Amino acid sequence: MRKKAQALVSTAFLDSDVILDVALARDPFVSESKTVLVMAQLHHFSGFTSSVCIANIYYFLRKKTGDRQARDFLSRLLSFVTILPMDHQVMIDALKSPFGDFEDALQYIAARRNNCGCIITRNTEDYREASIGVYTPAEFLRLYGE
C-alpha cells in the first residue's frame, strides 16, 4: 500500500450498495467492491458501516439467498467491519442536514462523527453535501494504487 493513500484514508464507511455487490455477486461491480472488502479484511484500512446498512443488507440477502445464508454472510462481514453508533443526536443532526435522503444523511453523520476518512459508495451523488471524501470502489482503489 502506498504511504500517500495510507495517510489519506485509514478509516472508511462502507455503504450498503458496495457490500451488496459482493454478497449478491452483482456484475459489473462485484470485482472492485470485493477488492475493497478484502482490503478492509486485511486491515489496509479500518472498515465501518451502520446498523441501518446491516438491516438493509439482511433484508435483500434473506429475500435472495434465505435467512441462514444472509446471517452467515453478515457474521463474516462483522468479523472485520465495525458498526458505528447511531444515537439520538445522529438522528437529530441527520434531520437537520441538507441531505435530500434521510438514510444517506444518517450514514454521513455517523461516518463524520466517528472520524471516517471517507465514504465508499456507488452512489456518490447521494453524498454531494459531504465534507469528507466520497469515492466509488474504483476511485478508492485508484487512490490506493490498486
Buried (B, 14 or more C-beta within 10 A) or exposed (E): EEEEBEEBBBBBBBBBBBBBBBBBEEEEBBBBBBBBBEBBBEEBBBBBBBEBBBEBBBEBBBEEBEEEEBBEBBEEBEEBBEBBEBEEEBBEBBEEBEBEBEBBBBBBBBBBBBEBBBBBBBBBEBBEEBEBBBBBBBBBBEBBEB
